[in-house]
Amino acid sequence: MCCCCHPAFIEPFGRGLYISVHSLRYFVVLCPAVGTDIVRNMPWVHNTWNNHLACFFGDGTPYDGLLHMFELLTSDPKGLCLPSDLLINVHYRFAAALHLFHIQDEVNRGWPCPRPQWNFSLPAPVSSFFKSVWLCLPQCFRVLCYTLLGKVGRKMYPLETSVWTQRLPFGLYMKQCRAPRNEAHVLKLVENYTTIPAPRLIDTWEHNGVSHLLMTRVCGVRVGDVCHLMSYAERDRFADDMRDCIAQLRRIPNTTPYLICDALGKGIVDHRIPDSGRGGPFKTEADFNNHLVSHLRGSFAEVAKWRGFTPREHSNFYFTHSDLHPTNILVENGRLSAIVDWESAGFRPEYWEFTKAMYGSGLASPGVMTSIWWRTFGREYEPELEIEKKLWYVTPLGV
């Protein structure tokens, strides 16, 4: 049984649970060898949006808005039976209708009034001085302070705590990441070369084998949560703002000896590519293309012939964010307020930013976000998008 939580579905039912039956059917279709009895014992709860309600599991564990794997069991199949498929289907129909009514109410209310926030900030030279002094202290002492702040943050901001990120007091955020050196360097590049609103790096460290970043907090809500509230004029303005940000990123120079790599000239981290999302660095586009299909046991040219497309060669390779997913872009009152999660950033072929944005938006708000990306990038990379779609079909996430 597949369970999917979303604030808009939870609210009409007073912290109830929206259960998506059609997702179960898709799973069975994609995996015909898996029986429905096995699937019924492998439910999951998934939410890519921040939940603004206080939701908890039965054992008191807070629901943090991420993927939760669990198994539905019962000690008394007759007295405490598992949920009925029929009742779940009835629940699904009502939930879908109530969700649309809830969206209509949100649109009618418009943008909420901004909450007053404590925004104490020092002048840049003073802030830089204190940061330099702080980083001169022993790392073990700094890590101890960060650990204590993390405990305080979990108490103060329980709904802004996830597996990867944790809001801290004093306008800070702590993040666990797969590519800490790259993301730290990228944040410095963005700060030095652009005016893009992004977190500012403060410190990096490793604790118990896990890499962490400490950065400033940026304001806003995820565009995937509120894009349905944006008017057409606001969507156009947002697309224009994103176009300006991408143009600024493209002006960051590549000082590495590689054509396709991360900001430090090392291998790239990207959900789109196989081999657990890692590869490279690459000196040619051909090497990069061959890696994209390395899980298929054939060259890129052979896969192109098999899938029926003609690859295009590119002469421009730019610095890209590489993960413009609707959860990584923040807006405030309909305007772009920040871009976060820079661990995948690096140098890629010129089409990559566009196709990756489309790749992420297909799972969030396809109607709204895809139209925004078309306005942002235009139709220049439409042939590459068609090729990428054919490759997505043979490259499941996580391969």
C-alpha positions in Angstrom: 0.0 0.0 0.0 1.4 3.4 -1.0 0.7 6.3 1.3 1.4 9.9 0.3 1.2 12.9 2.7 0.7 16.5 1.6 -0.4 19.4 3.8 -3.2 20.3 1.5 -4.6 16.8 1.9 -3.9 16.6 5.6 -5.6 19.9 6.4 -9.2 19.1 5.3 -9.1 15.8 7.2 -7.6 17.3 10.4 -4.2 15.6 10.3 -5.6 12.6 8.5 -3.6 10.6 5.9 -4.1 10.9 2.2 -3.5 7.5 0.6 -2.7 7.4 -3.1 -4.1 4.2 -4.5 -3.1 5.0 -8.1 0.5 5.1 -7.2 0.2 1.5 -6.0 -1.2 0.5 -9.4 1.7 2.3 -11.2 4.1 0.4 -9.0 2.5 -3.0 -10.0 2.5 -2.0 -13.6 6.2 -1.0 -13.5 7.1 -4.1 -11.5 4.8 -6.9 -12.8 6.9 -9.6 -11.1 6.0 -8.1 -7.7 2.8 -9.4 -6.3 0.2 -7.2 -4.7 0.6 -9.0 -1.4 4.2 -8.0 -1.3 3.5 -4.5 -2.4 0.8 -4.3 0.3 3.5 -4.9 2.9 5.8 -2.2 1.6 4.0 1.1 2.1 5.8 4.4 2.1 5.0 8.0 3.0 6.5 10.7 0.8 6.3 14.5 0.8 8.7 16.9 -0.9 7.1 20.0 0.7 7.5 21.4 4.1 4.5 20.5 6.2 3.2 23.5 8.1 1.1 21.3 10.5 2.3 19.4 13.5 2.1 15.8 12.2 3.4 12.8 14.1 3.5 9.0 13.6 1.8 6.7 16.1 5.0 6.3 18.2 5.4 10.1 18.5 8.1 10.5 15.9 7.6 13.8 14.1 6.8 13.6 10.4 9.7 15.6 8.8 8.3 15.7 5.2 10.7 13.1 3.8 10.5 9.5 2.6 9.5 7.1 5.4 9.6 3.3 4.8 7.5 1.2 7.1 5.5 -2.0 7.2 1.8 -2.3 8.1 1.3 -5.1 10.5 -1.5 -6.3 12.7 -1.5 -8.8 15.6 -5.2 -9.5 15.0 -6.2 -9.7 11.3 -9.9 -10.0 12.2 -10.3 -7.5 15.0 -7.6 -5.1 13.9 -7.5 -5.6 10.1 -5.5 -3.6 7.7 -7.2 -0.8 5.7 -9.6 -1.9 3.1 -8.8 -1.1 -0.6 -12.4 -0.1 -1.1 -12.4 2.4 1.8 -9.1 3.8 0.7 -10.5 4.3 -2.8 -13.5 6.2 -1.3 -11.1 8.2 0.8 -9.0 9.0 -2.2 -12.0 10.4 -4.2 -13.1 12.7 -1.4 -9.5 13.8 -0.7 -8.9 14.8 -4.3 -12.0 16.9 -4.4 -11.3 18.5 -1.1 -7.8 19.3 -2.2 -9.1 21.3 -5.1 -11.4 23.2 -2.9 -8.5 23.9 -0.5 -6.3 25.2 -3.4 -9.2 27.5 -4.5 -9.4 28.9 -1.0 -5.6 29.5 -1.0 -5.7 31.3 -4.3 -8.6 33.5 -3.1 -6.7 34.4 0.1 -3.7 35.6 -1.9 -0.2 35.9 -0.5 0.0 35.9 3.3 1.3 39.0 5.1 5.0 38.6 5.8 5.6 37.6 9.4 7.8 40.0 11.3 11.3 38.5 11.6 14.3 39.4 13.6 16.8 40.6 11.0 19.8 41.8 12.9 22.8 42.0 10.6 26.2 43.5 10.9 28.0 45.5 8.2 29.9 43.3 5.8 33.4 44.3 7.1 32.4 43.7 10.7 30.7 40.4 9.9 33.8 39.3 8.0 36.0 40.2 10.9 33.9 38.2 13.4 33.8 35.2 11.0 37.6 35.2 10.7 38.0 35.3 14.5 35.5 32.5 15.0 37.3 30.3 12.4 40.5 30.8 14.3 39.1 28.9 17.3 39.8 25.2 17.5 37.6 23.1 15.3 36.6 20.8 18.1 35.3 23.7 20.1 33.3 25.0 17.0 31.9 21.5 16.3 30.7 21.3 20.0 29.0 24.6 19.6 27.3 23.5 16.4 26.2 20.3 18.0 24.6 22.2 20.9 22.9 24.6 18.4 21.6 21.6 16.5 19.9 20.3 19.7 18.4 23.7 20.4 17.3 24.0 16.8 15.4 20.6 16.9 13.5 21.9 19.9 12.8 25.4 18.5 12.1 24.4 14.9 10.8 20.8 14.9 9.0 21.2 11.6 12.2 22.6 9.9 14.3 19.5 10.7 15.0 16.8 8.1 17.6 14.1 7.5 19.8 16.5 5.6 19.1 20.0 7.0 18.5 21.6 10.4 17.5 25.2 11.1 19.5 26.7 13.9 19.1 29.8 16.0 20.7 33.2 15.0 19.6 32.9 11.4 21.7 29.8 10.6 21.2 26.5 8.8 23.3 23.3 9.1 23.4 20.8 6.3 24.7 17.3 5.8 26.0 16.8 2.2 27.5 14.4 -0.2 29.9 16.9 -1.8 30.9 19.3 1.0 34.1 20.7 -0.6 32.3 21.4 -3.8 29.2 23.1 -2.3 31.4 25.2 0.0 33.5 26.4 -3.0 30.4 27.0 -5.0 28.8 29.2 -2.4 32.0 31.3 -2.4 31.9 31.6 -6.2 28.3 32.6 -6.2 29.0 35.3 -3.5 32.0 36.6 -5.4 30.8 36.5 -9.0 27.1 37.0 -8.8 24.3 38.9 -7.1 22.2 35.7 -6.9 20.4 35.4 -3.5 21.9 32.3 -1.9 23.1 31.1 1.5 26.5 32.5 2.6 29.0 29.9 3.8 30.3 30.1 7.3 32.1 26.9 8.1 32.6 23.2 7.1 33.5 20.2 9.2 33.3 16.5 9.5 31.7 14.8 12.6 31.4 11.1 13.1 32.2 10.5 9.4 29.5 12.9 8.2 30.3 16.1 6.3 28.5 19.3 7.4 28.1 22.8 6.2 27.1 25.8 8.3 25.5 28.6 6.3 23.2 31.6 6.7 19.4 31.1 6.5 17.5 32.5 3.5 13.9 33.5 3.6 11.1 32.2 1.5 8.9 29.2 0.7 9.6 26.5 -1.9 8.2 27.5 -5.3 6.7 24.0 -5.7 4.4 24.7 -2.8 3.0 28.0 -4.0 3.4 28.2 -7.8 -0.3 27.7 -8.1 -0.8 31.0 -6.2 1.3 33.0 -8.6 -0.5 35.1 -11.2 0.6 34.9 -14.8 2.4 38.2 -14.4 4.3 36.9 -11.3 5.2 33.7 -13.2 6.6 35.7 -16.0 8.6 37.9 -13.7 9.9 34.9 -11.8 11.0 33.3 -15.1 12.8 36.5 -16.0 14.5 36.6 -12.6 15.7 33.0 -13.2 17.0 33.8 -16.6 19.1 36.6 -15.1 20.5 34.2 -12.4 21.4 31.6 -15.1 23.1 34.3 -17.2 25.2 35.3 -14.1 26.2 31.7 -13.4 27.3 31.3 -17.0 29.8 34.1 -16.5 31.7 32.2 -13.8 35.0 31.1 -15.4 36.2 27.5 -15.6 39.8 27.4 -14.3 40.0 23.6 -14.2 41.6 21.4 -16.8 38.3 19.6 -17.4 35.3 20.5 -19.6 32.7 18.8 -17.4 33.4 18.6 -13.7 32.5 20.2 -10.4 33.6 23.6 -9.3 37.0 22.2 -8.0 37.7 20.1 -11.1 36.7 16.9 -9.5 34.0 14.4 -10.3 30.4 15.5 -10.5 27.5 14.6 -8.2 24.1 14.6 -10.0 20.9 12.6 -9.6 20.5 12.4 -13.3 23.6 10.4 -14.1 24.1 6.6 -13.4 26.6 5.0 -11.1 24.9 6.3 -7.9 24.8 9.9 -9.2 28.6 10.3 -9.5 31.1 10.4 -12.4 34.0 12.2 -14.1 35.6 14.6 -14.3 35.4 14.5 -18.1 37.6 16.2 -20.7 35.3 15.7 -23.6 31.5 15.7 -24.1 31.8 12.3 -25.7 33.2 10.9 -22.5 30.4 12.5 -20.6 27.7 11.1 -23.0 29.2 7.6 -22.7 29.0 7.8 -19.0 25.3 8.8 -19.2 24.6 5.4 -20.8 27.3 3.3 -19.0 24.6 1.3 -17.3 23.3 0.1 -20.7 26.5 -1.6 -21.7 26.8 0.3 -25.0 28.3 3.5 -26.3 26.3 6.7 -26.6 26.2 6.3 -30.4 24.8 2.8 -30.1 22.1 3.9 -27.6 21.2 6.8 -29.9 20.7 4.4 -32.8 18.6 2.1 -30.6 16.5 4.9 -29.2 16.2 6.6 -32.5 17.8 10.1 -32.0 20.7 12.0 -33.4 22.9 13.5 -30.7 24.0 17.2 -31.0 27.6 18.4 -30.3 28.0 21.5 -28.2 30.8 24.0 -28.1 29.6 25.9 -25.0 30.0 24.5 -21.5 28.8 26.7 -18.6 28.7 26.8 -14.8 25.3 25.5 -13.7 23.3 24.9 -10.6 22.3 21.5 -12.0 19.4 20.9 -9.7 16.8 23.6 -10.1 14.1 21.5 -8.6 11.1 23.4 -7.3 12.2 22.5 -3.7 15.5 24.2 -4.2 14.0 27.6 -5.3 12.5 29.9 -2.7 10.0 32.7 -3.4 8.4 35.4 -1.2 5.2 37.1 -2.2 5.6 35.8 -5.7 9.2 37.0 -6.2 12.4 34.9 -6.3 14.0 35.1 -2.9 16.8 32.5 -2.9 18.3 29.5 -4.6 19.6 26.7 -2.3 21.2 23.2 -2.4 24.3 23.8 -4.6 26.1 20.5 -4.1 25.5 19.4 -7.7 26.8 22.7 -9.2 29.6 22.7 -11.7 30.4 22.9 -15.4 28.1 21.1 -17.8 27.0 21.3 -21.5 24.9 24.4 -22.2 21.6 22.5 -22.4 22.0 20.7 -19.0 20.5 23.4 -16.8 17.3 23.4 -18.8 16.9 19.7 -19.2 17.7 19.1 -15.5 15.1 21.7 -14.5 12.6 19.9 -16.7 13.7 16.6 -15.2 12.9 17.8 -11.7 9.7 19.7 -12.5 8.1 16.7 -14.0 7.6 15.3 -10.5 6.3 18.5 -8.8 4.1 20.9 -10.6 4.5 20.1 -14.3 1.9 22.4 -15.7 3.2 25.6 -13.9 6.9 24.9 -13.6 7.4 23.6 -17.2 5.8 26.7 -18.6 8.0 28.8 -16.4 11.1 27.0 -17.7 10.0 27.4 -21.3 9.9 31.1 -20.8 13.2 31.2 -19.0 15.2 29.2 -21.5 13.2 29.6 -24.7 13.0 26.8 -27.3 16.8 26.6 -28.1 17.3 23.3 -26.3 14.1 21.6 -27.2 15.9 18.9 -29.3 18.2 18.1 -26.3 15.1 17.8 -24.1 13.6 15.2 -26.4 16.8 13.2 -26.4 17.0 13.5 -22.6 13.5 12.2 -22.2 14.4 9.1 -24.1 17.4 8.6 -21.9 15.3 9.2 -18.7 13.1 6.3 -19.7 16.1 3.9 -19.7 17.8 5.5 -16.7 15.7 5.1 -13.5 16.6 7.3 -10.6 19.2 5.7 -8.4 20.8 3.5 -11.1 
